[in-house]
Amino acid sequence: MLKAKSNRSARSGAETIVFPTTEGRRRFPDFIQDSYGSKTITGFDRYGRFLGAIVPPEAVFLLAEEDGEIDEFARHKIRECARKLIRELHAREEDIEGSVSTDELRAERAQMRSPN
């Protein structure tokens, strides 16, 4: 089965489970199979903005609160992966808060280009 990206997060030492959309397109069949077989959740971002995730079918039933037939292992694994994804997203938000926004960079560049 596919394992999460081998890169380690600098903040927590945990495996990264959020991938760029370009890698998601390239490895889509692997992510789908991993989601189904290993009950993992894989997130995707573009330019640092979280866009979505591939989740196992059982996760949809959990969201709809119709999870009566989901075995305890699958339920635990899905919740564990979801919490890990949320922790990673929060860590990324903290990293972004200290950085300069794209709009600020564009404004600064435009100001530097203007002849005054």
C-alpha positions in Angstrom: 0.0 0.0 0.0 1.0 3.6 -0.5 2.5 5.3 2.4 2.3 9.0 3.1 5.0 11.2 1.7 8.4 10.3 3.2 9.1 14.0 3.9 8.8 14.7 7.6 7.1 17.8 8.9 9.7 20.2 10.5 7.2 21.1 13.3 6.0 17.7 14.6 8.2 15.0 13.0 5.1 13.4 11.7 4.6 12.1 8.1 3.0 14.6 5.7 -0.5 13.8 4.6 -1.2 16.9 2.6 0.1 16.9 -1.0 0.2 19.4 -3.8 -2.6 18.9 -6.4 0.0 18.2 -9.1 1.2 15.2 -7.1 -2.4 14.3 -6.4 -3.1 14.1 -10.2 0.0 12.1 -10.8 -0.7 9.6 -8.0 -4.5 9.6 -8.0 -4.9 5.8 -8.4 -2.5 5.2 -5.5 -4.3 7.6 -3.2 -7.7 6.1 -4.0 -6.4 2.6 -3.3 -4.7 3.6 -0.1 -7.9 5.4 1.0 -10.0 2.3 0.4 -7.6 -0.3 1.6 -5.9 1.4 4.5 -8.7 3.7 5.6 -6.5 6.7 5.3 -7.3 10.3 4.5 -5.1 12.3 2.1 -5.4 16.0 1.8 -4.5 18.3 -1.2 -3.4 21.9 -1.4 -2.6 24.4 -4.1 -0.3 27.3 -3.3 -0.6 26.5 0.4 -4.4 26.6 0.4 -6.2 23.4 1.5 -8.6 22.3 -1.3 -10.0 18.9 -0.3 -9.3 15.3 0.6 -9.7 11.8 -0.6 -11.5 9.8 2.2 -12.5 6.2 2.5 -16.2 5.4 1.7 -16.8 4.7 5.4 -16.0 8.3 6.2 -19.0 9.5 4.2 -21.2 7.3 6.3 -19.6 8.7 9.5 -20.3 12.3 8.2 -23.9 11.4 7.5 -24.2 9.7 11.0 -25.2 6.4 9.3 -22.2 4.5 10.6 -23.9 1.5 12.2 -22.3 -1.1 10.0 -18.8 0.3 10.0 -16.4 -1.9 12.0 -14.6 -0.4 15.0 -11.1 -0.6 13.4 -12.2 1.4 10.3 -14.0 4.0 12.5 -10.9 4.4 14.7 -8.5 4.6 11.7 -10.6 7.3 9.9 -10.9 9.4 13.1 -7.2 9.1 13.7 -6.3 10.2 10.1 -8.8 13.1 10.2 -7.3 14.4 13.5 -3.8 14.1 12.0 -4.9 16.0 8.9 -6.5 18.8 11.0 -3.3 19.0 13.1 -1.2 19.4 10.0 -3.5 22.1 8.6 -3.4 24.0 11.9 0.4 23.8 11.8 0.5 25.2 8.3 -1.8 28.0 9.2 0.5 29.0 12.0 3.4 29.0 9.6 1.4 31.2 7.1 0.3 33.7 9.7 3.9 35.0 10.1 4.5 35.3 6.3 3.8 38.1 3.9 0.6 37.8 1.8 0.8 37.6 -2.0 -1.2 40.9 -2.3 1.4 42.7 -0.1 4.2 41.3 -2.3 2.5 42.5 -5.5 1.8 45.9 -4.1 5.5 46.2 -3.0 6.7 45.1 -6.5 4.3 47.6 -8.2 5.6 50.4 -6.0 9.2 49.5 -6.8 8.5 49.5 -10.5 6.7 52.9 -10.6 9.0 55.7 -11.7 9.1 58.3 -8.9 
